[in-house]
Amino acid sequence: MAMTGPLVSTAWLAERLGDPNLRVVDASWWMPAEARSGQAEFLERHIPGAVFFDIDSIADRTVDLPHMLPTPTAFAGAVGELGLGRDATLVVYDTFGIRAAARVWWSLRAMGFEKVHVLDGGLKVWLAEGRPVEAGPASPKSVSVAPAFRPDLVRNSGEVLAALGSGAEQVVDARAAARFRGEASEPRAGLRSGHMPGAKNTPFDTLLNPDGAMKSPEALMEVFAAAGVNLDAPIITTCGSGVTASVIALALARLGREAAVYDGSWTEWGGLADMPVVTGA
């Protein structure tokens, strides 16, 4: 099942459903204000054979920040219970199109998984094409997974602050333009509005087509160029809580570029009084 690139098409996946070396992962997640449950919707319908990856459960419960990466040992144990071995090819999708699937794709890669891909357009495109679904809970066969970690794909607040000061890495923010400029309140209470000094703004939805699939490489390069992002320089991505930052990382991976994700993102940064915040463009 050799492949290149981070995305697979619905046709590619449909042809391989049932392959013993394939694992399908439903990563659907919604903001609290959206009043939807990814897990409940998984039980109603999902791609045949899929397991559900809950980013709020497979997370660091010792910090007061949403869905932060857990320890490599805790992560390995959780994904092992889902039957996600390192030798399998993993295809992650969500109901939005491409949103939380990118977060799980990045999380798996940060924890040393190499054969991980995102279903382009997710369940949205899968259903639009009339492809099969099933209902009910998953019953995966657990596997043993050795812990691993790739620190090059993860940044913390101190590392982001240092990058802003040195200019060694660009910071690209996936939040909506009004939030980036400080003109709209943050959806999580208690956070300052605005952005990190020197950050670039590339709202994650500008990387997607109306059907939820990712734009072509040529169109992605145009979006990044318009935002002033230098694709030949190192990049840290950020957003509200590390979810849509991963969409930027996925888009960059489509262009053959590696990026790190600031895991705490604005939920951490905007809540820290000693971190610099600016408003406007």
ABEGO torsion letter per residue (X at the ends): XBBBEABBBAAAAAAABGBAABBBBBABBBBAAAGBBAAAAAAABBBBGBBBBBAAABBBAABBBBGBBBBAAAAAAAAAAAGBBAABBBBBBBAAGBBAAAAAAAAAAAAGBABBBBBBGEAAAAAAAGBBBBBEBBBBBBBBBBBBBBAAABBBAAAAAAAAAAGABBBBBABBAAAAAGABBBABBGBBBEBBBGBBBBBAAAABBAAGBBBBAAAAAAAAAAAGBBAABBBBBBBAAGAAAAAAAAAAAAAGBBBBBBAAEAAAAAABAABBBBBEX
